Amino acid sequence: MDIRTEKPEDLEAVRNLNIVAFGRENEANLVDRLRGSGSTFSFVAVQSDRIVGHLFFSLVTVEGKCSKNLSILGLAPVAVLPNYQRQAIGTRMIRQGLKECGRAGVQAVVVLGHPDFYSRFGFIPASRKSLGCEYDVPDEAFMVLELESGALQDCSGTVKYRSEFSLCE
Ligand SMILES: CC(C)(COP(=O)(O)OP(=O)(O)OC[C@H]1O[C@@H](n2cnc3c(N)ncnc32)[C@H](O)[C@@H]1OP(=O)(O)O)[C@@H](O)C(=O)NCCC(=O)NCCS
């Protein structure tokens, strides 16, 4: 299986994958809206010439006390085709995606999801780094990973996803 950056010719397959994996169009529409909004990363997992997984990152900001130059991305959405789930494709995509983000100079990544799944990548509750979520979610579900050690040391506040997310639900 190959994990690589999305190409323009992948867009239709990625859209269909998100619709199938989530059973609705919301996430596919979100990805389409976010593309080109600046500082996004989009990765695909390819097996036998078929796109079986997709992983997306977009810029978030911190409303509070934080250096303006801090580069933080939000991981969302991540999806694997139903027949390919539970084969570690999601795990491998996320590991590689985080590595590429680090290489690109991203200092931290936030995610809203299941702690059991995301803790394996080193994500911890964002509250432990004095960061909160703009959405009303359980504390342990909103997590952060520092890609650059100490990057969040002088940072606190509420993490804001791009406005496109408010149209997602
Ligand atoms: C979540 C998802 C991307 C995981 O991909 P995957 O390739 O199946 O994941 P892996 O095989 O690497 O890891 C499987 C692990 O994910 C966990 N998992 C799978 N789906 C999960 C979910 N919806 N919530 C929480 N954990 C989940 C399983 O418990 C499993 O843990 P284990 O390794 O301890 O058994 C995939 O199940 C999916 O596309 N789900 C539908 C879309 C979705 O809900 N995306 C996440 C929200 S953005």
The ligand as a Tripos MOL2 file, in Angstrom:
@<TRIPOS>MOLECULE
LIG
   48    50     1     0     0
SMALL
NO_CHARGES

@<TRIPOS>ATOM
      1 C1        -11.7750    5.7140   11.8080 C.3       1 LIG1
      2 C2        -11.1450    5.0270   10.5860 C.3       1 LIG1
      3 C3        -10.5330    6.0840    9.6680 C.3       1 LIG1
      4 C4        -10.0640    4.0860   11.0860 C.3       1 LIG1
      5 O1         -9.4010    3.5290    9.9650 O.3       1 LIG1
      6 P1         -8.8970    2.0210    9.9920 P.3       1 LIG1
      7 O2         -8.0270    1.8220    8.8270 O.co2     1 LIG1
      8 O3        -10.0660    1.1270   10.1570 O.co2     1 LIG1
      9 O4         -8.0640    2.0650   11.3450 O.3       1 LIG1
     10 P2         -6.9430    1.0590   11.7900 P.3       1 LIG1
     11 O5         -7.1680   -0.2760   11.1970 O.co2     1 LIG1
     12 O6         -5.6330    1.7090   11.5930 O.co2     1 LIG1
     13 O7         -7.2180    1.0680   13.3350 O.3       1 LIG1
     14 C5         -8.3610    0.4440   13.7950 C.3       1 LIG1
     15 C6         -8.6210    0.9920   15.1490 C.3       1 LIG1
     16 O8         -9.4580    2.1100   15.0200 O.3       1 LIG1
     17 C7        -10.4930    2.0030   15.9550 C.3       1 LIG1
     18 N1        -11.6460    2.5960   15.3140 N.ar      1 LIG1
     19 C8        -12.1490    2.2960   14.1250 C.ar      1 LIG1
     20 N2        -13.1950    3.0950   13.8700 N.ar      1 LIG1
     21 C9        -13.3150    3.9200   14.9220 C.ar      1 LIG1
     22 C10       -14.1910    4.9680   15.2440 C.ar      1 LIG1
     23 N3        -15.1950    5.3560   14.4330 N.pl3     1 LIG1
     24 N4        -14.0050    5.5940   16.4040 N.ar      1 LIG1
     25 C11       -13.0250    5.2010   17.2150 C.ar      1 LIG1
     26 N5        -12.1640    4.2170   16.9710 N.ar      1 LIG1
     27 C12       -12.3200    3.6010   15.8270 C.ar      1 LIG1
     28 C13       -10.6700    0.5770   16.2610 C.3       1 LIG1
     29 O9        -11.0270    0.4270   17.5960 O.3       1 LIG1
     30 C14        -9.3040   -0.0230   16.0150 C.3       1 LIG1
     31 O10        -8.6070   -0.0980   17.2010 O.3       1 LIG1
     32 P3         -7.6630   -1.3620   17.4610 P.3       1 LIG1
     33 O11        -6.4930   -1.2140   16.5180 O.co2     1 LIG1
     34 O12        -7.2750   -1.2100   18.8820 O.co2     1 LIG1
     35 O13        -8.5080   -2.5490   17.1690 O.co2     1 LIG1
     36 C15       -12.1970    4.1780    9.7920 C.3       1 LIG1
     37 O14       -12.7980    3.2690   10.6640 O.3       1 LIG1
     38 C16       -13.2790    4.9920    9.1150 C.2       1 LIG1
     39 O15       -13.1210    5.4320    7.9700 O.2       1 LIG1
     40 N6        -14.4220    5.1940    9.7850 N.am      1 LIG1
     41 C17       -15.5300    5.9410    9.2030 C.3       1 LIG1
     42 C18       -15.2140    7.4120    9.1220 C.3       1 LIG1
     43 C19       -14.8810    7.9740   10.4980 C.2       1 LIG1
     44 O16       -15.6310    7.7920   11.4620 O.2       1 LIG1
     45 N7        -13.7520    8.7250   10.5750 N.am      1 LIG1
     46 C20       -13.2630    9.2350   11.8550 C.3       1 LIG1
     47 C21       -13.8460   10.5400   12.2070 C.3       1 LIG1
     48 S1        -13.1850   11.8830   11.2450 S.3       1 LIG1
@<TRIPOS>BOND
     1     1     2 1
     2     2     3 1
     3     2     4 1
     4     2    36 1
     5     4     5 1
     6     5     6 1
     7     6     7 2
     8     6     8 1
     9     6     9 1
    10     9    10 1
    11    10    11 2
    12    10    12 1
    13    10    13 1
    14    13    14 1
    15    14    15 1
    16    15    16 1
    17    15    30 1
    18    16    17 1
    19    17    18 1
    20    17    28 1
    21    18    19 ar
    22    18    27 ar
    23    19    20 ar
    24    20    21 ar
    25    21    22 ar
    26    21    27 ar
    27    22    23 1
    28    22    24 ar
    29    24    25 ar
    30    25    26 ar
    31    26    27 ar
    32    28    29 1
    33    28    30 1
    34    30    31 1
    35    31    32 1
    36    32    33 2
    37    32    34 1
    38    32    35 1
    39    36    37 1
    40    36    38 1
    41    38    39 2
    42    38    40 1
    43    40    41 1
    44    41    42 1
    45    42    43 1
    46    43    44 2
    47    43    45 1
    48    45    46 1
    49    46    47 1
    50    47    48 1
@<TRIPOS>SUBSTRUCTURE
     1 LIG1         1 GROUP 0 **** ****
